[in-house]
Amino acid sequence: MPSIYTLRFILRGRGHDETEFQEAQSALGLSYSGHFVDWIFLSLLILGIAAWIIKSKPGIKILGRLLIGAILSIAFIVLLQKLNNLIFDPLFS
């Protein structure tokens, strides 16, 4: 899940009202306008990728599968976000 949030944030920005993660940071006693939660998720993504590479030692043949998986993941995220906005945006208006 951290990678999905990180990718979505890179592509689109924060969620519906763009304040939910600032509120979470404020509740933790961190700077309201900071990006601490963003950095946590990005760090988890990088650590997860590094652990996978170290543990599995993938060969060059895996690049095709990773590319297909990345494209399918992005398509899934876009579809999920469209559905999410269709359902919840009227509630936040």
VEXDREN-2710 file (C-alpha; in Angstrom, 1 decimal):
% VEXDREN-2710
k/r/px/py/pz
1/MET/0.0/0.0/0.0
2/PRO/2.7/2.6/0.6
3/SER/3.8/2.3/-3.0
4/ILE/0.3/2.9/-4.3
5/TYR/-0.1/6.0/-2.1
6/THR/3.3/7.3/-3.2
7/LEU/2.6/6.7/-6.9
8/ARG/-0.8/8.4/-6.6
9/PHE/0.7/11.3/-4.8
10/ILE/3.4/11.8/-7.4
11/LEU/0.9/11.5/-10.3
12/ARG/-2.1/13.4/-8.8
13/GLY/-1.4/15.0/-5.5
14/ARG/-3.3/14.5/-2.2
15/GLY/-6.8/13.2/-1.9
16/HIS/-10.2/14.8/-1.8
17/ASP/-9.7/17.9/0.3
18/GLU/-5.9/17.8/0.4
19/THR/-5.8/18.1/4.2
20/GLU/-6.2/14.6/5.5
21/PHE/-2.5/13.9/5.8
22/GLN/-1.8/17.4/7.2
23/GLU/-4.4/16.7/9.9
24/ALA/-2.7/13.4/10.7
25/GLN/0.7/15.1/10.9
26/SER/-0.8/17.8/13.2
27/ALA/-2.3/15.0/15.5
28/LEU/1.2/13.5/15.7
29/GLY/2.6/16.8/16.8
30/LEU/4.4/17.5/13.6
31/SER/4.3/20.5/11.3
32/TYR/0.8/20.9/9.8
33/SER/2.1/22.1/6.4
34/GLY/5.0/19.6/6.2
35/HIS/5.3/16.4/4.2
36/PHE/6.4/14.0/6.9
37/VAL/3.8/11.4/6.0
38/ASP/4.8/11.6/2.4
39/TRP/8.4/11.0/3.3
40/ILE/7.4/8.0/5.5
41/PHE/5.6/6.4/2.6
42/LEU/8.4/7.1/0.1
43/SER/10.9/5.7/2.5
44/LEU/8.9/2.5/2.9
45/LEU/8.6/2.2/-0.8
46/ILE/12.4/2.5/-1.3
47/LEU/13.2/0.1/1.6
48/GLY/10.7/-2.4/0.2
49/ILE/12.2/-2.3/-3.3
50/ALA/15.7/-2.6/-1.9
51/ALA/14.7/-5.6/0.3
52/TRP/13.1/-7.3/-2.7
53/ILE/16.2/-6.8/-4.8
54/ILE/18.6/-8.0/-2.1
55/LYS/16.4/-11.0/-1.2
56/SER/15.4/-12.2/-4.7
57/LYS/18.3/-11.1/-6.9
58/PRO/16.1/-10.7/-10.0
59/GLY/17.6/-11.3/-13.5
60/ILE/17.3/-9.0/-16.5
61/LYS/14.3/-11.1/-17.8
62/ILE/12.1/-9.7/-15.1
63/LEU/12.1/-6.2/-16.6
64/GLY/9.2/-7.1/-19.0
65/ARG/7.0/-8.4/-16.2
66/LEU/7.8/-5.3/-14.1
67/LEU/6.9/-3.0/-16.9
68/ILE/3.6/-4.8/-17.6
69/GLY/2.9/-4.8/-13.8
70/ALA/3.6/-1.1/-13.6
71/ILE/1.3/-0.3/-16.5
72/LEU/-1.5/-2.5/-15.0
73/SER/-1.0/-0.9/-11.6
74/ILE/-1.3/2.6/-12.9
75/ALA/-4.4/1.7/-14.8
76/PHE/-5.9/0.1/-11.7
77/ILE/-5.0/3.2/-9.6
78/VAL/-6.6/5.6/-12.2
79/LEU/-9.8/3.4/-12.3
80/LEU/-10.0/3.2/-8.5
81/GLN/-9.5/6.9/-8.1
82/LYS/-12.2/7.7/-10.7
83/LEU/-14.6/5.4/-8.9
84/ASN/-13.6/6.9/-5.6
85/ASN/-14.2/10.4/-6.8
86/LEU/-17.5/9.4/-8.4
87/ILE/-18.8/8.1/-5.1
88/PHE/-17.2/10.4/-2.5
89/ASP/-16.8/13.8/-4.2
90/PRO/-20.5/14.6/-3.9
91/LEU/-20.3/14.0/-0.2
92/PHE/-17.4/16.4/0.3
93/SER/-18.9/19.2/-1.8
END
